[in-house]
Amino acid sequence: MRTAVLVGTLDTKGTEYAFVRDRLLKAGMSVITVDTGVLGTPAFTPDVPREVVAAASGADLAELVRAADRGAAVGAMARGAAEVVRRLHAEGRLDGALALGGTGGTSLAAEAFRGLPLGVPKLIVSTAASGNTAMYIGETDLILMPSVVDIAGLNRISMRILANAAGALAGMLGAEAVPDSDGRPLVAASMFGVTTPCVTRAKEELERRGYEVLVFHMTGAGGRTLESLAAQGFLAGVLDVTTTELADNLVGGIFDAGDERLTAAGAQGVPQVVSVGALDMVNFGPMDTVPERFAGRNLYVHNATTTLMRTTPDECAELGARLAAKVNAATGPTAVFLPLRGVSAIDAEGKPFHDPEADRRLFAAIRDGLTNPAVELVELDLAVNDPPFADAMVQKLHSLVPAAA
């Protein structure tokens, strides 16, 4: 029997949780309820009471009640719920998790669920399941399901939505398990539209050599997810062709993956081959959303929703220095590849972003900044999308991955 864990405030949402619990039980699931309420009386007796949840975060429930600070209480219960959920999973008592809530309940449950491994079903029925949900989902496979109406009692709409949520979780828990691994080394590759030919060829060649390849689109979330998987030890190697998110981080584009981009593989000692794909551009939305301070810059309409801005020579020099500093910190085998004839599909000669001086400054900063003698620098008189460039990167990564070397 598979076990579903329900996490939420059983004082304010107890009726709804009881409905979902009963639906899951009817579907043949075992259910564990975790109460994260603080003030009111639970609508039913939970399997894990709120006192236990508070204690799991190092807090005392009575003190939280006396303080009457909602923000502090929600924070403590979120940390406690995360620990309770982690323990239940470690003990083999959690196969999937479900929660219901508004912004507060969603935030609390999301913090608890984000710590569960990829592949463990996790679903939140939420009033916040529209718009920008990145703050809740992070780099996980958490599912947010729109509640349509507020979670404030049972009615003909809410019961249909909650029944669907229970059915969805039951369906995921009842699905045939997929093997965790087929024995192939798992490799991540970073791609953007303007580096697609390179990464597509590299992926095909890596698969021919016996690797399983995960390709990530470098839109901020893609880079953060790649970093998360590397940090969690999932990857045997990283083919980081496309480091464009560093440019958005520097200049203020919409595809910023944060300061931790290009750090996790190095910190974990994961073999990596790094290049400068699409460092010729910063990404914005439609043309009318480009900040006014960039008027007069070299702008290129990539599609109806994306405008690209060419990085300047000074920006490229800073990007090269930053890339070198990140790579210098690597503790595992690392190589940096420079495509001297263009870093993207629109940076080659005759293309809109062709700027030899900007590329020269980028390459020079990398050469000067690489001070770790263990990091190999490879310069090729090719463009990033030339097939031999992809082949060379693949061959290097193959030689660095222990299981394949």
Secondary structure, 3 states (H helix, E strand, C coil): CCEEEEEECCCCCHHHHHHHHHHHHHCCCEEEEEECCCCCCCCCCCCECHHHHHHHCCCCHHHHHHHCCHHHHHHHHHHHHHHHHHHHHHCCCCCEEEEEECHHHHHHHHHHHCCCCCCCCEEEEECCCCCCCHHHHCCCCCEEEECCCCCCCCCHHHHHHHHHHHHHHHHHHHCCCCCCCCCCCEEEEEECHHHHHHHHHHHHHHHHCCCEEEEEECCCHHHHHHHHHHHCCCCCEEEEEECCHHHHHHHCCCCCCCCCCCCHHHHHCCCEEEEEECCCEEEECCHHHCCHHHCCCCEEEEECCEEEEECCHHHHHHHHHHHHHHHHCCCCCEEEEEECCCCCCCCCCCCCCCCHHHHHHHHHHHHHHCCCCCEEEEEECCCCCCHHHHHHHHHHHHHHCCCCC
